[in-house]
Amino acid sequence: MIVRVFRAKVHQGKAEEFARFFLEEALPLVRQQPGLVSADAGCPLTPTDEEFVMVSVWKDLESLRSFCGDDWQEAKILPAERPFLRKTVVHHYKGAQR
């Protein structure tokens, strides 16, 4: 399994608007992807924080590539979310075997 951690910092004053997009559009889109094991989103705890996170777990690298394309190591940004974003970071981890 592959664990993908996507972190996004939004422009000041855009957190509330981005939260709606993130939870109503981006998360449902990810959750529809073949090979996805799970996906959860985190929104800021305080109104002054501007960082969001999405943690997704994929069955394998091929499933992740199917969703993200050959540049799977980069953030997959939808055109509608670009105006909100100040900075994005993506990290990948090998899922622990139980």
C-alpha positions as CSV (number, residue, x, y, z in Angstrom):
1,M,0.0,0.0,0.0
2,I,1.0,3.6,-0.6
3,V,0.1,6.4,1.9
4,R,-0.2,9.8,0.3
5,V,-0.2,12.9,2.5
6,F,-1.2,16.1,0.7
7,R,-0.9,19.4,2.6
8,A,-2.2,22.7,1.3
9,K,-1.8,26.2,2.6
10,V,-4.4,28.6,1.3
11,H,-4.3,32.3,0.9
12,Q,-5.3,34.4,3.9
13,G,-9.1,34.8,4.1
14,K,-9.8,31.8,1.8
15,A,-9.9,29.0,4.4
16,E,-13.7,28.9,4.7
17,E,-14.3,28.9,0.9
18,F,-11.6,26.4,0.3
19,A,-13.0,24.1,3.1
20,R,-16.3,23.8,1.1
21,F,-14.5,23.0,-2.1
22,F,-12.2,20.5,-0.3
23,L,-14.9,18.6,1.4
24,E,-17.7,18.8,-1.2
25,E,-15.6,18.4,-4.4
26,A,-12.0,17.3,-4.0
27,L,-12.6,14.6,-1.3
28,P,-15.6,12.9,-3.1
29,L,-13.5,12.9,-6.4
30,V,-10.6,11.1,-4.7
31,R,-13.0,8.7,-3.0
32,Q,-14.4,7.5,-6.4
33,Q,-11.0,6.4,-7.7
34,P,-10.3,2.7,-8.4
35,G,-7.6,1.3,-6.1
36,L,-8.3,3.7,-3.3
37,V,-8.4,2.1,0.1
38,S,-9.3,5.2,2.1
39,A,-9.2,8.9,2.1
40,D,-9.8,11.5,4.9
41,A,-9.5,15.2,5.0
42,G,-8.5,17.5,7.8
43,C,-9.5,21.1,8.1
44,P,-7.9,23.8,10.4
45,L,-8.9,23.7,14.1
46,T,-8.6,27.4,14.4
47,P,-9.9,30.2,12.1
48,T,-6.4,31.7,11.8
49,D,-4.8,28.4,10.5
50,E,-4.7,28.1,6.8
51,E,-3.4,24.5,6.3
52,F,-5.5,21.6,5.1
53,V,-4.5,17.9,4.8
54,M,-5.7,14.9,2.9
55,V,-4.4,11.5,3.7
56,S,-5.2,8.8,1.2
57,V,-4.2,5.1,1.1
58,W,-3.8,3.4,-2.2
59,K,-3.8,-0.3,-3.0
60,D,-0.6,0.0,-5.0
61,L,1.5,2.5,-6.9
62,E,-0.3,1.6,-10.2
63,S,-3.6,2.7,-8.6
64,L,-2.0,6.0,-7.5
65,R,-0.5,6.5,-11.0
66,S,-3.9,5.9,-12.6
67,F,-5.3,8.8,-10.6
68,C,-2.4,11.2,-10.7
69,G,-0.6,10.3,-13.9
70,D,3.2,10.0,-14.4
71,D,3.9,12.9,-12.1
72,W,2.3,11.1,-9.2
73,Q,5.0,12.5,-6.8
74,E,3.6,16.0,-7.4
75,A,0.3,17.5,-6.0
76,K,-2.7,16.9,-8.2
77,I,-4.3,20.3,-8.4
78,L,-7.8,20.7,-9.9
79,P,-8.2,24.0,-11.9
80,A,-10.9,25.2,-9.5
81,E,-8.6,25.0,-6.5
82,R,-5.6,26.8,-7.9
83,P,-6.9,30.3,-6.9
84,F,-7.0,29.2,-3.2
85,L,-3.6,27.7,-2.9
86,R,-0.5,29.4,-1.6
87,K,1.6,26.3,-1.2
88,T,1.2,22.5,-1.5
89,V,3.4,19.6,-0.3
90,V,3.0,15.9,-1.0
91,H,4.7,13.0,0.7
92,H,4.4,9.3,0.0
93,Y,5.0,6.4,2.4
94,K,5.1,2.7,2.1
95,G,2.1,1.3,4.1
96,A,3.0,-0.7,7.1
97,Q,2.2,-4.4,6.7
98,R,0.2,-6.0,9.6
